[in-house]
Amino acid sequence: MKLKLHKKKQRREIEERPDLSVSEETLAGYLDLKRFTVPEGCSEVETYPLKAPYSYASIVQDEETGVYFYIVDELSLTKEENDLFFRMKNILEYELQAPLGDETLKESFHAQMPTIIDSHGKAFRDFSPISLRKILYYLERNIVGYGKIDPFMHDTYVEDISCSGINKHIFLWHRRYENIRTNIFFREEQELDDFVMKMVHKAGKHVSIAFPIVDVTLPGQHRLAVSYGRETTPSGTSYTIRKFREDPFTIVDLIENETIDETIAAYLWLLMENKMPVMIMGATGAGKTTALNAIACLVRPNYKIISVEEVAEINLPHENWTATIARSGFGVESEGEITLYDLIKSAVRHRPDLIIVGEVRGEEAYVLFQALATGHGGLCTLHAEDVETAIKRLTQPPMNIPSSIIPLMNCAIIVKHVRKPIFLGGDKRLSSRKFIRVAEIKSETSIKNIFAWNASSDTFQENLSSSYLANKIARDLDVSVEQVWDDLMQRKKILLEMAEHNIRDYRSVNEVLSKYYYNPRDQGKLGQG
C-alpha cells in the first residue's frame, strides 16, 4: 500500500513539473504503472529493458504448446498525445535541419529539438512533461531510429530480424530462444514498402520494382537484405537485418561460451602470429563471421591488415587496419564496379602482413591464394560443410585453385550450429556454436585433425603431437618444437587469466596481446593495475 501511494505521489509530481528535467529513475517509477498484462493461456518467462523506461522485451510461453513468444512492451500514446505526435512530425519535416559535419542524425536531432519545442510552445500548453517525453521518444524512434522495429535494435540478444511480408509477424533470431515470433507486424503494403525504402535510402542506395533485390550496410554497420514488392516475393516486400555488434565477440568470449577451449585458442594465436593462413568454413548462420572477428583480434597488434568485404562486418581494434568494401556498378553495364577480385589485387600492392576476406566464392579466391604464395598471411570464410567439400569448391569453377597450392591455406576450421537432441530436455539453450573440427592441410589428400569436438561428451579432443604446422613454425624460427609447445602453454595460461578476470572486450584483449609481445615471460597478474 505504501509503495502504491509513493507511486501516485511520484506521478503527481511529474505531471506538475513545468519542464523536462525529470530524472530517468523518477520517470521509470511512474511509467512502470503502465506495464502490459500477460496474454491469457501464457506465462511470463522473463522481462528485460530495451530502452527503459519506454520499451521492454517480455518473453512469454504458451502453457499448452510450450512455444515462446517475444512481446515488445512499449508505451502507448493517448489519442491527444497521438495527435500531437503527428503535428510535431509534420513540423519536423519542415524545420529539422541536416546534421552538420561529423554530427550523427541522433546528435543533430537532440541538439535541435529544444529550439523547435520552444518555438512551438503553444502546441504543448495542455500537455504534461511526461506526455512530452513519450512523444519525443516516438519522434526519435521514427525519425532517427528504425520505426516499429526500433526496440529490436536495442536488444543485445537479437542477431537477426526477419520480415516475410504484410500481416506476417516479424521473427527474431534470439541468442537464448533461437527463432522466436514477435507481436510486431506490418499491416499495410504501403507502410512496409515505405519503411524499406527509407532504410535503403539511409544506406545511400536505391531500391525499386526494376531493381528489387538489394543488399546494403545501414548506419551502425547493420546488414540489410531486401526483396522489394511482389516481383520476387508474392506476400509483398520482405527483408532481413543482420545486426552488427559494436562490441564484437572475442577469443575470450568463444572460450567462455564453450565454442572452443583455451588450447584451441592458444593454437590459433600461435598460427596468427606466424602468418599461417586460416580458412573458416560452415553453413549460413553457423558463426563464421563471429569466428573471423575473434581470430583476427589475435593478430599481432603492430601488423598491417587489409580487410576485403562486400558488406562491412569485420570490426578490429588494430590501428594499422584498412577496411575495403566492394562497390556495385552503375547502369546496365555496371560501369565503375569494384569487385572483391579488384580489392584483393589492390591489397597485395600495399604490402600487408595479413589479408582478411569476409567470404570467398569467386575468382577472387585465385588472387588470394597467389597472395599467400608470396608470404602474406590470410584469413577468410567459405560456405562449406566440411574441408573435403571446401577443397572441391576451391578447385572447381569459378575459383579454379590448382590442387597443388591448396595447402597454402594451412588451417581449416569447421564451425557448426549444433543442436542438443530434444529428448535430452534440460535448459532452454537447445543449441550452441562449436568449432567441430580444426584441421591442418598438408596436401589435397593429407588433412589431419588437430582438434575435434566430441558430441557425446561435449569435449574437444586434441591431437597436437601430430601438428605439421608446429614443426614448420619451429623450423622457420630455428627453435625446437618443444619450445613451440612451451610458448603455446604460456599463451594458454594468459587466455585463462583473461577469462578469469573477465578481460573480454576486443580493445582490452588487444592490450593484453601488446603487453605479451613486449614482455612475453613476465605478464604478471592481469587483474592488477
C-alpha positions in Angstrom: 0.0 0.0 0.0 2.9 2.4 0.9 4.6 1.6 -2.4 1.3 2.4 -4.3 0.9 5.7 -2.5 4.5 6.6 -3.2 4.0 5.9 -7.0 0.8 8.0 -7.0 2.8 10.8 -5.4 5.6 10.4 -8.0 3.1 10.6 -10.8 1.5 13.8 -9.4 5.0 15.4 -9.0 6.0 14.5 -12.6 2.8 15.8 -14.1 3.1 19.1 -12.3 6.7 19.7 -13.5 6.9 22.7 -15.8 9.9 21.5 -17.7 11.6 18.3 -19.0 14.1 18.0 -16.1 12.7 14.7 -14.8 15.2 12.1 -13.9 15.1 8.7 -15.7 14.7 6.9 -12.3 11.6 9.0 -11.4 10.3 8.6 -14.9 10.7 4.9 -14.7 8.9 4.8 -11.4 5.8 6.4 -12.9 5.9 4.6 -16.2 6.1 1.2 -14.5 2.4 1.7 -13.7 1.7 1.3 -17.4 3.1 -2.3 -17.9 1.3 -4.8 -20.1 -0.6 -7.8 -18.9 0.4 -11.3 -19.9 -1.9 -12.9 -22.5 -4.4 -15.5 -21.2 -3.0 -19.0 -21.5 0.6 -17.8 -21.3 3.1 -17.4 -18.6 5.9 -14.8 -18.4 9.3 -16.3 -18.6 11.4 -13.1 -18.3 11.3 -9.4 -18.9 14.2 -7.1 -19.5 14.7 -3.5 -20.6 15.3 -2.4 -24.2 15.2 1.4 -24.0 14.0 1.9 -20.4 11.6 3.2 -19.3 9.9 3.4 -22.7 10.3 -0.2 -24.1 10.8 -3.6 -22.7 11.1 -7.2 -24.0 8.8 -9.8 -22.5 9.3 -13.4 -23.2 6.1 -15.4 -22.7 5.4 -19.1 -23.1 2.2 -20.7 -24.3 1.3 -23.0 -21.4 -0.3 -25.6 -23.7 2.2 -25.8 -26.6 5.4 -24.6 -24.8 6.1 -22.2 -27.7 7.9 -19.0 -26.8 6.8 -15.5 -28.0 8.6 -12.2 -27.9 6.4 -9.3 -26.9 7.5 -5.7 -27.3 6.1 -3.9 -24.3 6.2 -0.3 -25.5 4.5 2.8 -24.0 1.3 3.7 -25.8 0.1 7.2 -26.6 -3.3 8.6 -25.7 -5.5 10.0 -28.6 -4.4 13.5 -27.6 -0.8 12.6 -27.4 -1.0 10.8 -30.8 -2.5 13.9 -32.4 0.4 16.0 -31.0 2.9 13.4 -32.2 1.6 13.7 -35.8 1.6 17.6 -35.6 5.2 17.5 -34.3 6.2 15.1 -37.0 4.9 17.4 -39.7 6.6 20.4 -38.1 9.9 18.4 -38.0 9.7 17.6 -41.7 9.9 21.3 -42.4 12.2 22.5 -39.6 14.7 19.7 -38.8 18.0 20.5 -40.4 20.5 18.0 -41.8 23.4 17.0 -39.5 26.5 19.3 -39.5 29.9 17.9 -40.3 30.6 14.7 -38.3 27.4 15.0 -36.3 25.2 11.9 -36.4 21.5 12.1 -37.1 20.7 11.3 -33.4 23.1 14.0 -32.1 21.6 16.5 -34.6 18.0 15.6 -33.5 18.7 16.1 -29.8 20.6 19.4 -30.5 17.7 20.9 -32.5 14.7 19.6 -30.5 14.8 22.1 -27.6 14.8 25.1 -30.0 11.9 23.6 -32.1 9.9 22.9 -28.9 10.4 26.5 -27.6 9.3 28.0 -30.9 6.0 25.9 -30.8 5.3 26.3 -27.1 1.5 26.8 -27.6 1.2 23.3 -29.0 2.4 21.8 -25.7 0.4 24.1 -23.4 -2.1 21.4 -22.4 0.4 18.5 -22.1 2.3 17.4 -19.1 6.1 16.9 -19.3 5.6 13.2 -19.1 3.4 13.3 -22.2 6.0 15.3 -24.0 8.7 12.8 -23.1 6.7 10.0 -24.5 6.1 11.9 -27.7 9.8 12.7 -28.0 10.5 9.0 -27.6 8.3 8.2 -30.6 9.6 11.0 -32.7 13.2 9.9 -32.2 12.2 6.3 -32.7 10.5 7.0 -36.1 12.8 9.7 -37.5 16.2 8.8 -36.2 15.7 5.1 -35.4 14.0 2.2 -37.1 10.3 2.8 -36.5 8.3 0.0 -35.1 11.3 -2.4 -35.2 13.5 0.0 -33.3 13.1 -1.8 -29.9 14.7 -4.9 -31.5 17.8 -2.8 -32.4 18.3 -2.1 -28.7 18.2 -5.8 -27.8 21.7 -7.2 -27.4 20.4 -10.8 -27.6 18.9 -10.3 -31.1 21.1 -11.2 -34.0 18.6 -11.3 -37.0 15.3 -9.5 -37.6 13.2 -11.1 -40.4 10.0 -9.8 -42.1 8.3 -12.1 -44.6 5.6 -9.7 -45.9 2.5 -7.8 -44.8 0.4 -9.2 -41.9 3.1 -11.7 -41.1 4.7 -11.5 -37.6 8.3 -10.5 -37.5 10.7 -13.2 -36.4 13.9 -12.8 -34.5 17.0 -14.9 -34.0 17.4 -14.6 -30.3 20.6 -15.9 -28.6 18.5 -17.6 -25.8 15.4 -18.6 -27.6 16.6 -19.0 -31.2 13.8 -18.3 -33.8 11.1 -16.6 -32.0 7.9 -14.9 -33.2 7.2 -11.3 -32.1 4.0 -9.3 -31.7 5.1 -6.8 -34.3 4.0 -6.9 -38.0 3.2 -4.5 -40.9 -0.5 -4.2 -41.6 -0.4 -2.2 -44.9 1.7 -2.9 -48.0 2.4 0.8 -48.4 3.6 1.0 -44.8 6.1 -1.9 -45.3 7.3 -0.5 -48.7 7.8 2.9 -47.3 9.8 1.5 -44.3 12.1 -0.5 -46.6 12.6 2.4 -49.0 13.6 4.7 -46.0 16.1 2.1 -44.7 17.7 1.6 -48.1 17.9 5.4 -48.6 19.6 5.6 -45.2 22.3 3.4 -46.7 22.6 5.8 -49.7 21.3 3.2 -52.1 18.1 2.7 -54.2 15.5 0.0 -54.5 12.6 -0.2 -56.9 10.5 -2.7 -58.9 13.1 -2.6 -61.6 15.9 -3.4 -59.1 14.0 -5.3 -56.3 16.9 -7.2 -54.7 19.3 -5.1 -52.6 22.0 -5.9 -50.0 23.3 -2.8 -48.1 25.0 -1.7 -45.0 22.9 0.5 -42.7 24.3 3.2 -40.4 25.8 1.3 -37.4 27.0 -1.4 -39.9 23.9 -3.5 -39.7 23.4 -5.6 -42.8 20.1 -5.2 -44.7 18.9 -7.7 -47.4 15.7 -6.7 -49.2 13.3 -8.3 -51.8 11.1 -5.4 -52.8 7.5 -5.5 -53.9 5.7 -8.6 -55.3 8.1 -9.2 -58.2 10.1 -11.8 -56.3 8.0 -12.3 -53.1 4.2 -13.0 -53.5 3.5 -11.9 -49.9 5.0 -8.4 -50.6 8.3 -6.8 -49.6 10.5 -8.9 -47.3 13.7 -8.1 -45.5 16.3 -9.4 -43.1 18.5 -7.3 -40.9 21.7 -8.9 -39.5 22.6 -6.8 -36.5 26.2 -5.6 -36.2 27.8 -5.9 -32.7 29.6 -2.7 -31.6 31.2 -4.9 -29.0 32.2 -8.0 -31.1 32.8 -11.4 -29.7 36.5 -12.0 -28.8 38.5 -15.2 -28.4 37.8 -14.9 -24.6 34.0 -14.9 -25.4 34.4 -18.0 -27.5 36.2 -19.8 -24.6 33.5 -18.7 -22.1 30.7 -19.8 -24.5 32.5 -23.1 -25.0 32.7 -22.6 -28.7 36.3 -23.5 -28.3 38.6 -24.3 -25.4 41.7 -22.5 -24.3 44.1 -24.9 -26.0 42.4 -24.3 -29.4 42.6 -20.5 -28.7 46.3 -20.7 -27.9 47.0 -22.8 -31.0 45.1 -20.2 -33.3 47.0 -17.4 -31.6 50.3 -19.1 -32.5 49.2 -19.5 -36.1 48.1 -15.9 -36.4 51.4 -14.6 -35.1 53.3 -16.7 -37.6 51.1 -15.6 -40.5 49.7 -19.1 -41.1 46.6 -18.7 -43.3 43.3 -19.9 -41.9 40.0 -20.6 -43.6 36.8 -20.7 -41.6 34.0 -22.9 -43.1 30.4 -23.6 -42.2 26.8 -23.2 -43.2 24.8 -19.9 -43.2 24.3 -18.8 -39.6 27.0 -21.1 -38.2 29.0 -18.2 -36.8 31.8 -17.9 -39.4 31.9 -14.1 -39.2 31.9 -14.1 -35.4 34.8 -16.6 -35.5 36.6 -14.5 -38.1 36.4 -11.4 -35.9 37.6 -13.2 -32.8 40.5 -14.9 -34.5 41.5 -11.7 -36.3 41.9 -10.0 -32.9 44.7 -12.4 -32.1 46.8 -10.9 -34.9 49.9 -9.1 -33.7 48.9 -5.5 -32.8 51.5 -3.9 -35.0 50.8 -6.0 -38.1 49.4 -4.2 -41.2 46.0 -5.6 -42.0 43.8 -5.0 -45.0 40.2 -6.5 -45.0 38.1 -7.1 -48.1 34.4 -7.4 -47.9 31.2 -7.0 -49.9 29.3 -5.7 -46.8 31.1 -4.4 -43.8 31.1 -7.0 -41.0 34.7 -7.0 -39.7 35.5 -5.0 -36.6 39.1 -4.8 -35.4 40.9 -2.8 -32.7 44.2 -2.6 -34.7 45.4 0.9 -35.6 47.1 -0.2 -38.8 44.0 -1.7 -40.4 42.5 -0.6 -43.7 38.9 -1.8 -44.4 37.9 -2.0 -48.0 34.4 -2.6 -49.4 33.3 -3.8 -52.9 31.1 -1.4 -54.9 28.3 -2.3 -57.4 28.4 -0.7 -60.8 26.2 2.0 -62.3 23.7 1.4 -65.1 23.0 -1.6 -67.3 26.7 -2.3 -68.0 27.7 -1.9 -64.3 30.3 0.7 -65.1 32.6 1.6 -62.1 32.1 -1.7 -60.4 34.8 -2.6 -57.9 34.8 -6.4 -57.1 36.5 -8.4 -54.4 38.9 -9.5 -57.1 39.9 -5.9 -57.7 40.2 -5.2 -54.0 42.5 -8.2 -53.3 44.7 -7.3 -56.3 45.0 -3.8 -54.9 45.6 -5.0 -51.3 48.6 -7.0 -52.3 50.3 -3.8 -53.6 50.0 -2.3 -50.2 52.3 -5.0 -48.7 50.0 -6.0 -45.8 51.1 -8.6 -43.2 47.5 -10.1 -43.3 44.7 -10.0 -45.9 41.3 -10.8 -44.5 38.5 -11.7 -46.9 34.9 -11.7 -45.5 33.9 -14.5 -47.8 35.5 -16.1 -50.9 33.2 -17.5 -53.5 34.5 -16.5 -56.9 37.6 -15.6 -58.9 38.9 -13.5 -56.0 40.0 -16.8 -54.4 42.7 -17.3 -57.0 44.2 -13.9 -56.3 44.1 -14.6 -52.6 46.0 -17.8 -53.0 48.6 -16.0 -55.1 49.0 -13.5 -52.3 49.5 -16.4 -49.8 52.2 -17.8 -52.1 54.2 -14.6 -51.7 54.2 -14.7 -47.9 51.2 -12.7 -46.9 49.1 -14.1 -44.1 45.4 -14.8 -44.9 42.1 -15.2 -43.1 38.8 -15.8 -44.8 35.5 -17.6 -44.7 33.9 -20.0 -47.1 30.5 -21.7 -47.3 31.1 -25.4 -47.0 30.0 -28.2 -44.6 33.5 -29.8 -44.3 37.1 -29.5 -45.5 36.7 -32.0 -48.3 33.7 -30.2 -49.8 35.6 -26.9 -49.4 38.6 -28.3 -51.4 36.2 -29.4 -54.2 34.6 -25.9 -54.3 38.1 -24.3 -54.4 39.4 -26.4 -57.2 36.3 -26.1 -59.5 34.9 -23.0 -61.4 34.6 -20.2 -60.6 37.5 -20.3 -58.1 39.8 -22.7 -60.1 42.6 -23.0 -57.5 45.2 -25.6 -58.7 45.2 -28.5 -56.3 48.9 -28.2 -55.9 48.6 -24.8 -54.0 45.6 -25.8 -51.8 48.0 -26.3 -48.8 48.8 -22.6 -48.9 45.7 -22.4 -46.8 47.4 -24.1 -43.9 44.5 -24.5 -41.5 40.8 -25.2 -41.9 38.2 -24.6 -39.2 34.7 -26.1 -39.4 32.1 -24.0 -37.4 28.7 -25.5 -36.8 25.5 -24.6 -35.1 25.0 -27.8 -33.1 21.6 -28.7 -31.6 21.0 -30.7 -28.5 18.6 -33.6 -29.1 15.1 -32.7 -27.9 14.7 -35.9 -25.8 17.6 -34.8 -23.6 15.5 -31.8 -22.3 17.3 -29.7 -19.8 17.8 -25.9 -20.0 16.3 -23.5 -22.6 19.6 -23.4 -24.5 19.0 -26.2 -27.0 21.8 -25.2 -29.4 25.2 -23.6 -29.5 28.0 -22.9 -31.9 31.1 -25.1 -31.9 34.4 -25.4 -33.7 33.7 -29.0 -34.5 37.0 -29.5 -36.4 40.3 -27.7 -36.7 42.4 -29.4 -39.3 45.8 -28.8 -41.0 46.1 -29.2 -44.7 49.4 -30.7 -45.8 48.2 -31.6 -49.2 44.9 -32.0 -51.1 44.7 -35.6 -49.8 46.5 -35.2 -46.5 44.2 -33.5 -44.0 45.0 -34.0 -40.3 42.5 -33.2 -37.5 44.3 -31.3 -34.7 41.2 -30.7 -32.7 37.7 -32.3 -33.0 34.6 -31.8 -31.0 33.1 -34.9 -29.4 29.3 -34.5 -29.4 28.6 -37.3 -26.8 30.9 -35.8 -24.1 30.7 -32.2 -25.3 34.5 -32.0 -25.2 37.4 -31.1 -27.6 39.8 -33.9 -28.4 43.3 -32.7 -29.3 46.0 -34.3 -31.5 48.7 -31.6 -31.2 51.5 -34.1 -31.2 50.9 -34.7 -35.0 50.8 -31.0 -35.8 52.6 -30.3 -39.1 52.4 -26.6 -38.6 54.0 -26.6 -35.2 57.1 -28.3 -36.8 57.0 -25.8 -39.6 56.9 -22.9 -37.2 59.9 -24.4 -35.2 61.9 -24.8 -38.5 61.1 -21.2 -39.6 62.1 -19.8 -36.1 65.1 -22.1 -35.8 64.0 -23.4 -32.4 63.0 -26.8 -31.1 59.4 -27.9 -31.4 59.4 -28.3 -27.6 60.0 -24.6 -27.3 57.0 -24.0 -29.6 54.9 -26.2 -27.2 56.2 -24.2 -24.2 55.1 -21.0 -25.9 51.7 -22.4 -26.6 51.3 -23.3 -22.9 52.2 -19.8 -21.9 49.6 -18.4 -24.3 47.0 -20.8 -22.9 47.8 -19.6 -19.4 47.3 -15.9 -20.5 44.0 -16.7 -22.1 42.7 -18.5 -19.0 43.8 -15.5 -16.8 41.9 -13.1 -19.2 38.8 -15.3 -18.9 39.2 -15.4 -15.1 39.4 -11.6 -14.8 36.7 -11.0 -17.4 39.1 -9.2 -19.8 36.9 -9.9 -22.8 36.2 -6.8 -24.9 38.3 -6.6 -28.1 40.3 -3.5 -27.1 41.3 -5.0 -23.7 42.2 -8.3 -25.4 44.4 -6.3 -27.9 46.1 -4.5 -25.0 47.0 -7.8 -23.3 48.4 -9.1 -26.6 50.5 -5.9 -26.9 52.0 -6.4 -23.4 52.7 -10.1 -24.3 54.8 -9.1 -27.3 56.8 -6.5 -25.3 57.5 -8.9 -22.5 56.2 -12.5 -23.1 57.7 -14.1 -20.0 56.6 -11.5 -17.4 52.9 -11.0 -17.7 52.2 -10.5 -14.0 48.6 -10.8 -12.8 46.2 -9.5 -15.5 43.7 -8.4 -12.9 46.0 -5.9 -11.3 46.8 -2.4 -12.4 
